[in-house]
Amino acid sequence: MCAKLTLGRAASPTSCRGGPDHHDSCWKIAMNLPLAARPVLLAVLLLALPTALPADDGGWLTRADEAFARAARDERYLLVDVWAEWCTWCRTLQTEVFEHPDFRAFAEDLVLLRVDVEDGGEGAALQARYRVESLPTVLVLTADRVKVGAVSGFFPVADYLDKLRAEITAYENLVTALPKVLESGRSALIERLAEDFHQRYDGRRAAQLYARLLTSADGAEAARLHYRMADALRLAGDFDGARRSLDQAADLARREGDEELLAETDFLRYYVAQDSGDCDAARRSLEGFLKQHPRSALAHDARRFLGDLRRGELAACSS
C-alpha cells in the first residue's frame, strides 16, 4: 500500500523499494519550491503501525543537536535515518542493513542519527529542509548541515554500502574540484558547480562561486546572482552579508523592471530574518511583502507564514 503526502502543485506515487522484486511502496511528497528553499512543514499521520524502531539500537542518536555537536567535535559525517512508524520498508532496512555487521563496520566512522518525520519537531524539520520525498531515506550530512548525499529505498547491504560510498565520493570530488573550477574562469562550469553546492545547502562554497561570477556580470544577470548569493550567505550563517546582497539584488531588479525577482528578493528577507532569530524582523518582512506584492505568486505563502508567526506556531519564534 502507498501512503502519499502532497505538497505543492503536483504529486505522483513513488516506490520505497530498491529492486524489481519488491512490490510495496511507501509514500511520495511532491514539492515545487523556489531557489530560496522555502520549507513547508506538514505532517499527516497515515497508516500508523504500533511498533516503533528501536531509537538507540546500534549507537543511533535521536536528538539532532547532540548528533551535530558530536559530528563537529569528532570531525565526522552524520548518517541520518529518516523514517516513520508506518513505513514497513524502514523496518526492513533496519533489520537487514543497519543491523548487519558490514554496515556496523562502515558506520564506525560516522555519527548515526534517527529521526521520525512525523514528530512535529526535528524530524519534520529535517525532512522539509532536505526535501525527503520517500521513505526509507538516509541522508549523509556534514556537521554544518551540508548535504553530502542521500540514498532512498531498500537495497541489500552490499549494494546499500556501495551507494553510500558513491554519494560521499561524489561530494568529496566536488570539493576537490572547486579550486580548479575557479582557476578555469569558465562561467558555465562555475555556475553549475555553484548551483550544485547551493542545492546541497553548502552556502559557503556556493557564495564563493557566485562571487566569482559577479565579477563579470551586470544588469539582469547580476541581479539574479546577487539574489542567489544572498540565499547562499543565509545558508552559511552570514546574515549581514545576505542582507547586503539582497539590497543589491533589489536595486538591480528595480532598474531592470523585474517585478518577479523583486518579489522573490523581498520574500527572502523573511528567511534571513527568521534564520537569524529576529522574529520581529521576520514579521515585518512578511507584512511589508504583502503590502508591496499583494498579487505575487508568493503572497499565499506569505499570509500563511505570517499567520503562523502571529500564533507563535513557528519553532524559531514560539518562545
C-alpha positions in Angstrom: 0.0 0.0 0.0 1.2 3.5 -0.7 0.8 6.3 1.7 1.1 9.6 -0.1 1.6 13.2 1.2 1.1 16.1 -1.2 2.7 19.5 -1.0 2.8 22.0 -3.8 1.1 21.6 -7.2 1.7 18.1 -8.3 2.2 14.7 -6.8 2.8 11.2 -8.0 3.4 7.9 -6.3 7.0 6.7 -5.8 8.5 3.4 -4.8 10.1 2.8 -1.5 11.7 -0.4 -2.9 15.2 -0.8 -4.1 14.9 -3.7 -6.5 12.5 -5.2 -9.1 11.3 -8.0 -6.9 9.7 -5.7 -4.3 6.1 -4.6 -5.0 5.3 -2.5 -1.9 5.8 1.3 -1.8 5.5 3.8 1.0 5.0 7.4 0.2 5.7 10.4 -2.0 5.9 14.1 -1.3 5.8 16.4 -4.3 7.3 19.8 -3.8 7.6 22.8 -6.1 10.0 25.1 -4.2 12.0 28.1 -5.5 15.7 28.6 -5.0 15.3 30.0 -1.5 14.3 26.6 -0.4 11.2 27.7 1.4 10.3 24.8 3.7 6.8 23.7 4.3 6.3 21.7 7.5 3.2 19.5 7.2 2.9 16.1 8.9 -0.1 14.0 8.1 -0.5 10.8 10.1 -1.1 7.9 7.7 -1.2 4.1 8.2 0.3 4.3 11.7 1.7 1.0 12.9 2.1 0.1 16.5 5.8 -0.8 16.7 8.5 1.8 16.5 12.1 1.2 15.5 14.4 0.9 18.5 15.6 4.5 18.9 19.0 3.8 20.4 19.9 0.4 18.8 23.4 0.2 17.4 24.5 3.6 18.6 21.8 5.7 16.9 21.2 9.1 18.5 17.7 10.6 18.5 18.5 14.3 19.2 19.7 16.3 16.2 21.5 18.9 18.3 23.5 16.2 20.1 24.3 14.5 16.8 25.5 17.6 15.0 27.6 18.6 18.0 29.3 15.2 18.1 29.9 15.3 14.4 31.6 18.7 14.8 33.7 17.5 17.7 34.8 14.3 16.0 35.0 15.8 12.5 32.8 13.1 11.1 29.9 12.9 8.7 26.4 12.2 10.0 24.2 9.5 8.7 20.6 10.3 9.3 17.9 7.6 9.1 14.7 9.4 8.1 11.7 7.1 9.0 8.1 6.8 10.2 6.4 4.2 12.2 4.0 3.2 9.4 6.8 2.6 6.9 7.4 -1.2 6.7 10.4 -0.9 4.4 12.1 1.2 7.2 11.9 -1.8 9.4 13.4 -4.0 6.6 16.2 -1.6 6.2 16.8 -1.6 10.0 17.0 -5.4 10.3 18.6 -6.3 7.0 21.1 -3.4 6.6 21.6 -1.4 9.7 22.0 -4.4 12.0 24.3 -6.2 9.6 28.0 -6.4 10.7 29.2 -4.9 7.4 27.1 -1.8 8.0 28.2 -1.5 11.6 31.8 -1.6 10.5 31.2 1.0 7.8 29.4 3.2 10.4 32.2 3.3 12.9 33.5 6.5 11.3 30.0 8.1 11.2 27.7 9.7 13.7 24.3 8.0 13.5 21.0 9.9 13.9 17.5 8.6 13.6 14.5 11.0 13.2 10.8 10.5 12.8 9.3 12.7 10.0 6.0 12.9 12.0 7.4 14.1 15.3 6.4 17.7 14.7 9.9 18.8 15.6 13.4 17.9 14.5 12.4 15.0 12.2 9.8 17.1 10.4 12.2 20.0 10.0 15.0 17.8 8.6 12.6 16.1 6.2 11.4 19.5 4.9 14.8 21.1 4.8 16.3 18.3 2.7 13.2 17.6 0.7 12.9 14.0 1.6 10.4 12.6 -0.9 10.2 8.9 0.1 10.8 6.5 2.9 13.1 5.0 3.8 15.7 7.6 3.1 19.1 8.0 4.6 20.9 11.4 4.5 24.6 11.9 4.7 25.3 15.4 6.2 28.3 17.4 7.4 28.4 18.9 10.9 27.4 22.2 9.4 24.4 20.7 7.8 25.6 20.4 4.2 24.0 17.6 2.3 26.7 15.2 1.2 24.3 12.8 -0.3 21.2 10.6 0.1 20.0 7.1 -0.5 16.3 6.3 -0.8 14.7 2.9 -0.8 15.8 -0.6 0.3 18.8 -2.4 -1.1 20.8 -5.4 0.0 23.6 -4.4 2.4 26.5 -4.7 -0.1 24.6 -2.5 -2.7 23.5 -0.1 0.0 27.0 0.5 1.2 28.2 0.9 -2.4 25.6 3.6 -2.9 26.6 5.4 0.4 30.2 5.3 -0.6 29.4 6.7 -4.1 27.5 9.6 -2.6 30.3 10.5 -0.3 33.0 10.2 -3.0 30.9 12.3 -5.4 30.7 15.1 -2.9 34.4 15.0 -1.9 35.3 15.1 -5.6 33.3 18.3 -6.0 35.1 19.9 -3.0 38.4 18.9 -4.5 37.4 20.3 -7.9 36.4 23.7 -6.6 39.8 25.5 -6.8 40.4 24.2 -10.3 37.0 25.3 -11.5 37.6 28.8 -10.1 41.0 28.9 -11.8 39.4 27.8 -15.1 37.4 31.0 -15.3 34.7 29.2 -17.3 31.5 30.8 -16.3 29.2 27.9 -17.3 31.3 25.5 -15.3 31.5 27.8 -12.3 27.7 28.4 -12.3 26.9 24.6 -12.5 29.2 23.9 -9.5 27.7 26.9 -7.6 24.2 25.5 -8.1 25.3 22.0 -7.1 26.8 23.3 -3.8 23.7 25.5 -3.3 21.3 22.6 -3.7 23.4 20.7 -1.1 23.0 23.7 1.3 26.7 24.4 1.1 26.2 28.1 1.2 29.9 28.9 1.9 31.2 27.3 -1.2 28.2 28.4 -3.3 28.8 32.0 -2.3 32.5 31.8 -3.2 31.5 30.7 -6.7 28.7 33.3 -7.1 31.2 36.0 -6.1 33.4 34.9 -8.9 30.6 35.1 -11.4 29.6 38.5 -10.2 33.0 39.9 -11.2 31.9 39.8 -14.9 28.1 40.1 -14.6 25.8 43.1 -14.9 22.2 44.0 -15.4 19.6 41.3 -15.0 22.3 38.6 -14.7 23.9 40.4 -11.8 20.6 40.9 -10.1 19.8 37.2 -10.2 23.3 36.3 -9.0 23.1 38.7 -6.0 19.8 37.0 -5.1 21.4 33.6 -5.2 24.4 35.0 -3.3 22.1 36.2 -0.6 20.5 32.8 -0.2 23.9 31.1 -0.1 25.1 33.5 2.5 21.9 32.9 4.5 22.7 29.2 4.5 26.3 29.9 5.5 25.0 31.9 8.5 26.3 35.3 7.2 23.1 37.2 7.7 24.6 40.7 7.4 26.2 39.6 4.1 22.9 38.1 2.9 21.1 41.4 3.7 23.7 43.4 1.7 23.3 41.1 -1.3 19.5 41.4 -1.1 19.8 45.1 -1.2 22.0 44.9 -4.3 19.6 42.4 -5.9 16.6 44.6 -5.2 18.3 47.7 -6.6 19.2 45.9 -9.8 15.8 44.3 -10.1 14.1 47.7 -9.9 16.4 49.1 -12.6 15.7 46.1 -14.8 11.9 46.3 -14.1 12.0 42.7 -12.9 9.0 42.6 -10.6 9.1 38.8 -10.1 12.8 38.9 -8.9 12.0 41.9 -6.7 9.2 39.9 -5.1 11.5 36.9 -4.6 14.1 39.1 -3.1 11.7 40.7 -0.7 10.4 37.3 0.3 13.9 36.0 1.0 14.3 38.8 3.6 11.8 36.8 5.7 14.0 33.7 5.7 17.1 35.7 6.5 15.3 37.3 9.5 13.9 34.0 10.7 17.1 32.1 10.4 19.0 34.8 12.2 16.5 34.6 15.1 15.0 38.0 14.6 11.3 37.2 14.8 10.1 40.8 14.8 12.1 41.4 11.6 10.6 38.3 10.1 7.1 39.5 10.9 7.8 43.0 9.5 9.3 41.4 6.3 6.1 39.5 5.6 3.9 42.4 6.4 6.0 44.6 4.0 6.0 41.9 1.4 2.2 41.7 1.4 1.9 45.5 1.0 4.4 45.6 -1.8 3.5 42.4 -3.7 -0.2 41.5 -2.9 -0.6 39.7 -6.2 2.6 37.8 -6.2 2.6 34.0 -6.5 4.3 34.1 -3.1 1.6 36.0 -1.4 -0.3 32.9 -0.3 2.8 31.5 1.5 3.5 34.9 3.0 0.0 35.1 4.5 0.3 31.6 5.9 3.7 32.2 7.4 2.6 35.5 8.9 -0.4 33.7 10.5 2.0 31.1 11.9 4.2 33.8 13.3 1.3 35.7 14.9 0.1 32.5 16.5 3.5 31.6 17.7 3.5 28.3 15.7 7.0 28.7 14.2 9.5 26.9 16.4 12.1 29.6 15.9 9.7 32.3 17.1 7.5 30.5 19.6 9.3 31.4 22.8 
